[in-house]
Amino acid sequence: MLKKIDFLKEGVSPLILNKLAYTTPIREYDPGQLIFKPGDPMNTIQMIEEGIVEIFIYFEGFKFVLDRLYAGSVINYRNLFLDDEPTQVYAQCLRQSYIIELEESYLLATIDEYVENMKNNNIAMEDDPRKRLQKYQINVMKEQRGYPLDYIVGIPNIL
């Protein structure tokens, strides 16, 4: 699931991926529970392990559903790397859902720990993941996407 996030697709040490895979928390949400709402800071990537999540907005008192996301979908993959404004949409679970939540601070701490361990053990790195992350952030900023659904990837075609 982590490899659906562009930054983690390739070129990242398996040690970083393994630590994230085994230590990133999975949160359980009840039907009707909000994952986030307009104004919430977006410092977490959510990966739907199981369940259905509806992305929607309210406009002039009416609810407009933008999309329904299923297991395998990733929410907020770009926003985390952009330090964008708070979210403008709602994300609500339609049924019992299990969502992997990777916080920005945990991702950065994991990368820093990896780099320090490599330095302390005098192991050369082919590519510094902190520099890769900076390059990735610059590339994402150049895309200039602002539509809420640009922050969603990996929506499966088959349920």
Backbone as CSV, one residue per row, in Angstrom:
resi,resn,N_x,N_y,N_z,CA_x,CA_y,CA_z,C_x,C_y,C_z
1,MET,0.830,-1.197,0.000,0.000,0.000,0.000,0.872,1.258,0.000
2,LEU,1.980,1.238,0.757,2.856,2.414,0.820,3.418,2.784,-0.549
3,LYS,3.598,1.794,-1.404,4.191,2.062,-2.719,3.242,2.792,-3.663
4,LYS,2.008,3.014,-3.241,1.089,3.826,-4.042,1.410,5.306,-3.894
5,ILE,2.196,5.663,-2.888,2.615,7.040,-2.670,3.833,7.273,-3.546
6,ASP,3.741,8.221,-4.475,4.798,8.443,-5.461,6.191,8.489,-4.847
7,PHE,6.355,9.230,-3.772,7.669,9.387,-3.160,8.241,8.050,-2.700
8,LEU,7.400,7.108,-2.333,7.863,5.821,-1.802,7.898,4.709,-2.857
9,LYS,7.509,5.024,-4.103,7.430,3.997,-5.144,8.772,3.353,-5.458
10,GLU,9.784,4.167,-5.612,11.090,3.633,-5.983,12.192,4.518,-5.427
11,GLY,13.340,3.921,-5.218,14.496,4.677,-4.757,14.557,4.895,-3.257
12,VAL,13.585,4.364,-2.520,13.598,4.494,-1.065,14.082,3.173,-0.486
13,SER,14.944,3.258,0.502,15.509,2.061,1.117,14.420,1.125,1.634
14,PRO,14.610,-0.181,1.427,13.670,-1.152,1.996,13.589,-1.048,3.526
15,LEU,14.658,-0.566,4.162,14.635,-0.401,5.614,13.601,0.647,6.023
16,ILE,13.507,1.726,5.263,12.507,2.762,5.541,11.116,2.195,5.293
17,LEU,10.927,1.542,4.156,9.617,0.984,3.817,9.163,-0.040,4.854
18,ASN,10.084,-0.919,5.274,9.726,-1.931,6.265,9.318,-1.309,7.584
19,LYS,10.069,-0.315,8.034,9.706,0.327,9.297,8.335,0.977,9.184
20,LEU,8.081,1.682,8.096,6.776,2.318,7.917,5.660,1.283,7.833
21,ALA,5.918,0.188,7.118,4.894,-0.842,6.937,4.505,-1.502,8.258
22,TYR,5.483,-1.689,9.126,5.215,-2.422,10.363,4.883,-1.540,11.557
23,THR,5.074,-0.244,11.439,4.856,0.607,12.611,3.846,1.731,12.397
24,THR,3.385,1.943,11.176,2.390,2.985,10.925,1.043,2.498,11.464
25,PRO,0.392,3.313,12.271,-0.859,2.854,12.901,-2.019,2.710,11.923
26,ILE,-2.881,1.749,12.254,-4.136,1.562,11.529,-5.241,1.998,12.486
27,ARG,-6.068,2.904,12.017,-7.142,3.427,12.860,-8.477,2.879,12.379
28,GLU,-9.325,2.536,13.328,-10.658,2.022,13.012,-11.668,3.168,13.086
29,TYR,-12.513,3.259,12.063,-13.556,4.279,12.006,-14.918,3.593,11.916
30,ASP,-15.876,4.141,12.629,-17.244,3.632,12.594,-18.000,4.238,11.415
31,PRO,-19.082,3.578,10.980,-19.919,4.173,9.921,-20.392,5.562,10.344
32,GLY,-20.279,6.523,9.434,-20.699,7.893,9.702,-19.623,8.766,10.323
33,GLN,-18.546,8.174,10.780,-17.478,8.951,11.426,-16.660,9.704,10.376
34,LEU,-16.357,10.977,10.689,-15.528,11.790,9.798,-14.055,11.474,10.006
35,ILE,-13.334,11.377,8.895,-11.879,11.248,8.946,-11.277,12.641,9.023
36,PHE,-11.803,13.544,8.188,-11.426,14.947,8.260,-12.551,15.799,7.693
37,LYS,-12.468,17.095,7.990,-13.488,18.046,7.555,-12.796,19.342,7.135
38,PRO,-13.514,20.242,6.447,-12.896,21.503,6.044,-12.271,22.233,7.236
39,GLY,-11.070,22.729,6.995,-10.335,23.447,8.030,-9.330,22.598,8.771
40,ASP,-9.465,21.258,8.689,-8.498,20.393,9.361,-7.148,20.481,8.654
41,PRO,-6.054,20.516,9.426,-4.737,20.488,8.785,-4.521,19.126,8.123
42,MET,-3.863,19.136,6.992,-3.629,17.888,6.270,-2.170,17.479,6.409
43,ASN,-1.881,16.815,7.513,-0.515,16.370,7.761,-0.425,14.856,7.824
44,THR,-1.418,14.173,7.245,-1.475,12.717,7.281,-1.933,12.170,5.932
45,ILE,-1.281,11.104,5.498,-1.751,10.368,4.327,-2.603,9.218,4.854
46,GLN,-3.810,9.073,4.316,-4.687,7.988,4.721,-4.756,6.953,3.603
47,MET,-4.548,5.689,3.963,-4.618,4.586,3.010,-5.737,3.657,3.474
48,ILE,-6.737,3.472,2.641,-7.892,2.667,3.032,-7.548,1.188,2.918
49,GLU,-7.446,0.553,4.072,-7.158,-0.880,4.140,-8.446,-1.673,3.900
50,GLU,-9.518,-1.194,4.506,-10.825,-1.836,4.368,-11.901,-0.787,4.623
51,GLY,-12.973,-0.849,3.856,-14.072,0.075,4.081,-14.378,0.930,2.860
52,ILE,-15.305,1.860,3.058,-15.713,2.785,2.015,-15.711,4.188,2.614
53,VAL,-15.090,5.121,1.910,-15.007,6.506,2.367,-15.617,7.394,1.296
54,GLU,-16.467,8.299,1.735,-17.105,9.235,0.815,-16.448,10.603,0.980
55,ILE,-16.077,11.204,-0.139,-15.504,12.548,-0.161,-16.611,13.478,-0.657
56,PHE,-16.905,14.532,0.126,-18.007,15.415,-0.256,-17.779,16.834,0.251
57,ILE,-18.608,17.735,-0.273,-18.626,19.131,0.171,-20.082,19.538,0.357
58,TYR,-20.275,20.640,1.049,-21.592,21.266,1.133,-21.528,22.569,0.354
59,PHE,-22.552,22.799,-0.455,-22.635,24.034,-1.220,-24.071,24.522,-1.146
60,GLU,-24.241,25.731,-0.626,-25.556,26.333,-0.457,-26.526,25.385,0.246
61,GLY,-26.014,24.702,1.264,-26.843,23.830,2.081,-27.072,22.439,1.530
62,PHE,-26.541,22.137,0.359,-26.718,20.823,-0.239,-25.406,20.052,-0.215
63,LYS,-25.513,18.768,0.017,-24.347,17.891,0.031,-24.062,17.415,-1.387
64,PHE,-22.818,17.582,-1.828,-22.375,17.112,-3.139,-21.274,16.078,-2.948
65,VAL,-21.553,14.854,-3.359,-20.574,13.773,-3.247,-19.609,13.892,-4.418
66,LEU,-18.324,14.012,-4.101,-17.293,14.124,-5.130,-16.799,12.752,-5.565
67,ASP,-16.709,11.828,-4.599,-16.235,10.487,-4.939,-16.462,9.540,-3.776
68,ARG,-16.466,8.258,-4.094,-16.469,7.193,-3.086,-15.195,6.404,-3.289
69,LEU,-14.499,6.182,-2.197,-13.211,5.498,-2.244,-13.307,4.164,-1.527
70,TYR,-12.581,3.196,-2.053,-12.656,1.833,-1.543,-11.265,1.372,-1.113
71,ALA,-11.211,0.155,-0.579,-9.930,-0.416,-0.142,-8.900,-0.283,-1.258
72,GLY,-7.717,0.167,-0.894,-6.640,0.362,-1.863,-6.453,1.811,-2.265
73,SER,-7.414,2.665,-1.930,-7.296,4.080,-2.268,-6.407,4.798,-1.261
74,VAL,-5.752,5.847,-1.740,-4.886,6.665,-0.895,-5.409,8.094,-0.947
75,ILE,-5.589,8.687,0.231,-6.110,10.045,0.332,-4.998,10.965,0.804
76,ASN,-4.883,12.123,0.165,-3.981,13.175,0.620,-2.511,12.911,0.315
77,TYR,-2.235,12.189,-0.737,-0.846,11.856,-1.018,-0.017,13.064,-1.431
78,ARG,-0.635,14.078,-2.018,0.129,15.252,-2.452,0.188,16.327,-1.381
79,ASN,-0.937,16.556,-0.745,-1.045,17.647,0.207,0.006,17.544,1.304
80,LEU,0.303,16.342,1.717,1.299,16.124,2.770,2.641,16.723,2.388
81,PHE,2.985,16.637,1.119,4.289,17.089,0.665,4.310,18.564,0.277
82,LEU,3.154,19.212,0.307,3.072,20.595,-0.154,2.952,21.624,0.954
83,ASP,2.577,21.209,2.142,2.259,22.147,3.223,1.188,23.122,2.753
84,ASP,0.205,22.569,2.056,-0.907,23.356,1.533,-1.810,23.855,2.646
85,GLU,-2.814,24.579,2.221,-3.849,25.049,3.129,-4.589,23.845,3.700
86,PRO,-5.355,24.071,4.758,-6.177,22.982,5.309,-7.137,22.443,4.248
87,THR,-7.635,21.251,4.500,-8.534,20.612,3.547,-9.811,21.423,3.350
88,GLN,-10.418,21.261,2.193,-11.650,21.953,1.849,-12.824,20.990,1.712
89,VAL,-12.594,19.707,1.939,-13.634,18.691,1.748,-13.815,17.860,3.016
90,TYR,-14.904,17.106,3.023,-15.179,16.144,4.092,-14.788,14.755,3.603
91,ALA,-14.339,13.911,4.520,-14.131,12.490,4.250,-14.838,11.736,5.369
92,GLN,-15.828,10.923,4.983,-16.643,10.226,5.970,-16.735,8.747,5.623
93,CYS,-16.627,7.907,6.632,-16.732,6.461,6.424,-18.196,6.069,6.264
94,LEU,-18.478,5.271,5.232,-19.834,4.805,5.006,-20.101,3.478,5.703
95,ARG,-19.037,2.763,6.001,-19.153,1.525,6.773,-17.900,1.388,7.623
96,GLN,-17.872,0.380,8.461,-16.696,0.163,9.311,-15.452,0.177,8.421
97,SER,-14.483,1.007,8.788,-13.304,1.179,7.942,-12.030,1.109,8.767
98,TYR,-11.005,0.582,8.142,-9.677,0.517,8.741,-8.742,1.293,7.823
99,ILE,-8.139,2.325,8.393,-7.354,3.246,7.582,-5.952,3.390,8.168
100,ILE,-4.959,3.151,7.327,-3.559,3.338,7.719,-3.284,4.829,7.653
101,GLU,-2.758,5.394,8.729,-2.539,6.834,8.785,-1.058,7.143,8.992
102,LEU,-0.434,7.635,7.940,0.983,7.984,7.960,1.125,9.490,8.143
103,GLU,1.548,9.887,9.330,1.715,11.309,9.617,3.038,11.818,9.046
104,GLU,3.010,13.057,8.611,4.207,13.687,8.045,5.370,13.639,9.027
105,SER,5.124,13.957,10.282,6.199,13.985,11.277,6.820,12.597,11.452
106,TYR,5.997,11.549,11.374,6.531,10.189,11.526,7.358,9.788,10.303
107,LEU,6.888,10.150,9.120,7.649,9.865,7.907,9.007,10.552,7.959
108,LEU,9.021,11.838,8.326,10.282,12.589,8.392,11.208,12.030,9.472
109,ALA,10.661,11.665,10.619,11.477,11.091,11.700,12.077,9.754,11.277
110,THR,11.317,8.954,10.537,11.808,7.660,10.059,12.949,7.863,9.070
111,ILE,12.804,8.829,8.186,13.869,9.126,7.217,15.107,9.627,7.945
112,ASP,14.931,10.548,8.890,16.078,11.076,9.653,16.791,9.971,10.431
113,GLU,16.018,9.076,11.043,16.608,7.958,11.794,17.438,7.065,10.873
114,TYR,16.917,6.800,9.694,17.638,5.975,8.719,18.963,6.634,8.325
115,VAL,18.910,7.926,8.006,20.122,8.649,7.596,21.153,8.644,8.728
116,GLU,20.717,8.905,9.945,21.640,8.917,11.091,22.243,7.546,11.327
117,ASN,21.451,6.484,11.219,21.977,5.126,11.393,23.018,4.798,10.332
118,MET,22.760,5.220,9.117,23.723,4.968,8.039,25.029,5.706,8.322
119,LYS,24.935,6.961,8.755,26.137,7.751,9.063,26.895,7.163,10.245
120,ASN,26.167,6.797,11.310,26.803,6.246,12.508,27.507,4.930,12.249
121,ASN,27.026,4.187,11.276,27.648,2.901,10.928,28.578,3.009,9.723
122,ASN,28.870,4.240,9.325,29.773,4.510,8.196,29.375,3.747,6.934
123,ILE,28.090,3.737,6.656,27.578,3.079,5.454,27.204,4.169,4.453
124,ALA,27.772,4.067,3.270,27.497,5.064,2.231,26.082,4.865,1.673
125,MET,25.416,5.986,1.431,24.078,5.948,0.826,24.210,6.383,-0.628
126,GLU,23.544,5.646,-1.503,23.528,6.045,-2.907,22.768,7.346,-3.087
127,ASP,21.700,7.487,-2.318,20.815,8.632,-2.468,20.289,9.008,-1.088
128,ASP,20.465,10.257,-0.706,19.973,10.732,0.582,18.459,10.917,0.470
129,PRO,17.669,10.179,1.258,16.212,10.288,1.134,15.678,11.674,1.471
130,ARG,16.398,12.432,2.290,15.945,13.799,2.594,16.039,14.673,1.352
131,LYS,17.106,14.506,0.574,17.250,15.272,-0.669,16.214,14.827,-1.705
132,ARG,15.954,13.508,-1.752,14.924,12.999,-2.661,13.569,13.599,-2.323
133,LEU,13.278,13.715,-1.022,12.004,14.286,-0.586,11.906,15.754,-0.993
134,GLN,12.983,16.504,-0.837,12.980,17.908,-1.246,12.727,18.040,-2.746
135,LYS,13.390,17.192,-3.550,13.169,17.223,-5.000,11.722,16.868,-5.336
136,TYR,11.195,15.878,-4.632,9.811,15.468,-4.862,8.854,16.612,-4.534
137,GLN,9.088,17.294,-3.419,8.234,18.423,-3.043,8.267,19.515,-4.104
138,ILE,9.430,19.801,-4.636,9.553,20.819,-5.688,8.764,20.397,-6.923
139,ASN,8.886,19.129,-7.315,8.148,18.642,-8.486,6.645,18.704,-8.268
140,VAL,6.191,18.349,-7.075,4.760,18.387,-6.781,4.257,19.825,-6.825
141,MET,5.046,20.766,-6.286,4.632,22.170,-6.301,4.501,22.699,-7.723
142,LYS,5.326,22.223,-8.629,5.271,22.676,-10.018,3.985,22.250,-10.700
143,GLU,3.368,21.170,-10.211,2.133,20.682,-10.833,0.970,21.620,-10.595
144,GLN,0.980,22.380,-9.500,-0.030,23.396,-9.215,-1.462,22.871,-9.291
145,ARG,-1.716,21.714,-8.749,-3.086,21.203,-8.724,-3.784,21.711,-7.470
146,GLY,-5.006,22.164,-7.638,-5.728,22.648,-6.493,-7.060,21.966,-6.257
147,TYR,-7.510,21.165,-7.198,-8.800,20.509,-7.053,-8.724,19.438,-5.974
148,PRO,-9.697,19.324,-5.081,-9.613,18.378,-3.968,-9.324,16.946,-4.371
149,LEU,-9.858,16.492,-5.499,-9.648,15.096,-5.875,-8.253,14.826,-6.413
150,ASP,-7.459,15.858,-6.621,-6.079,15.636,-7.022,-5.275,15.001,-5.888
151,TYR,-5.849,14.989,-4.710,-5.140,14.448,-3.560,-5.503,12.997,-3.295
152,ILE,-6.159,12.359,-4.256,-6.608,10.973,-4.093,-5.996,10.143,-5.222
153,VAL,-5.433,8.992,-4.871,-4.869,8.103,-5.878,-5.267,6.661,-5.584
154,GLY,-5.057,5.822,-6.557,-5.187,4.402,-6.331,-6.619,3.916,-6.190
155,ILE,-7.568,4.589,-6.797,-8.950,4.146,-6.714,-9.097,2.908,-7.614
156,PRO,-9.437,1.772,-7.020,-9.522,0.551,-7.840,-10.706,0.590,-8.797
157,ASN,-10.532,-0.021,-9.968,-11.595,-0.066,-10.962,-12.614,-1.144,-10.643
158,ILE,-12.168,-2.203,-9.972,-13.036,-3.329,-9.660,-13.226,-3.390,-8.157
159,LEU,-14.433,-3.565,-7.716,-14.715,-3.644,-6.280,-14.624,-5.056,-5.799
